[in-house]
Amino acid sequence: MKIKSFLLISVLIITGAMSGCQALQGNPYELHGDKNFYTGYEPVNPDGTVNAVIEISSGDNDKWEVRKDGVMRWDQEDGKPRIVKYLGYPTNYGMVPKTVWGDGDPLDILVIGKQLKRGQVIKAKLVGVLKMKGEGARDDKLIAVLPDTCFGGVNNMDEFDRDFPGASSIIETWFMNYKGPGKVETEGFDSAEEAGSMLKDAIKGFTFSSAMPKPAVGGDGDNMRVHRRFMLEAVKEAQKSLLEDGIPEGSVLIKEGRIIGRGHNKRSRKDSSYVNSEIDCLENAGILTGQGCGNCTLYTTLSPCDEAADTIIAHKIPIVVIGENETFKGPEGYLQVKGVRLIDLDMKECKDMMRGFMKKHAVAWDDD
């Protein structure tokens, strides 16, 4: 049994053709990619695979890490490059771009398969997660496999343990001890579904981070005049909500320079039902039961809420113009991660209207 375990860890560490480190230009302690390693790639691909930026090759001990500026650097410890004083990493180690996890860093990912080069960005299939805590913060590691290797047929941790007995124990034991006794707490492995849920939360965490660019503000020349004209139409819709004792939020949908849909928020103290202005607008345009809005622009007086954001993404609306986001700010970063271009007009009319409502109906606003 000991011989089998030794052979197994050897396979995990050395699997695949050995290759030299990528040549580094300039600073030998930095690696710059073709794109920003942190924000230049999407976390998830259309085929459901995850993009993993490889920081450490399997079998290596040099501790490299992608920083928030998108540059990969060799960690420094006591003024020297950090080398992990333990057995080499049992798998390829990296991070998922555009994510933020419990320790404030990108979500870590272990990629099982052939040895990969530092700086590679590869597609991997999630099969589980190793739950961990380090220095009091969540430090979980997604577990993924390379589709084009002998591990590619694995879909979850049960199958991994069945097909490669002892391998998960080797991985967990390594991470329990590589920083020294008692420094890391592991909580075992969880499912591929839990890994996917963590990834979604980490992507959402990124949308609220300082790395997420803010919406473009305003415009100039004819563009600003056009934006203002259509936003004033959305303001008219918001005023209808006020007359119904609801939240002053209005939207209009534009296609080829003309309004094809209007809607307003239908949250009313007289009616328990609730419809966001964006959804009301799409319903009135006949979009929710028809085709997407790939060539439309949505104008809305207020930053979209979670439900509205999901609807915008589902219907592939490429541009959303916001009246203001000071009184309320929804998941704008999430929309941007999904490819939606946001423009914030920062209009006084929209802010004054919302502030007046919030002052008059403080209880109703707090309920929402």
PyMOL commands that set and color helices and strands:
alter all, ss='L'
color gray80, all
select helices_A, chain A and resi 2-14+157-163+167-177+192-207+221-243+277-284+306-314+332-337+348-360+362-367
alter helices_A, ss='H'
color red, helices_A
select strands_A, chain A and resi 30-31+50-56+64-66+72-74+76-77+80-81+92-95+108-112+121-134+137-138+141-145+184-190+216-217+250-255+258-264+296-302+319-324+341-344
alter strands_A, ss='S'
color yellow, strands_A
deselect
rebuild
show_as cartoon
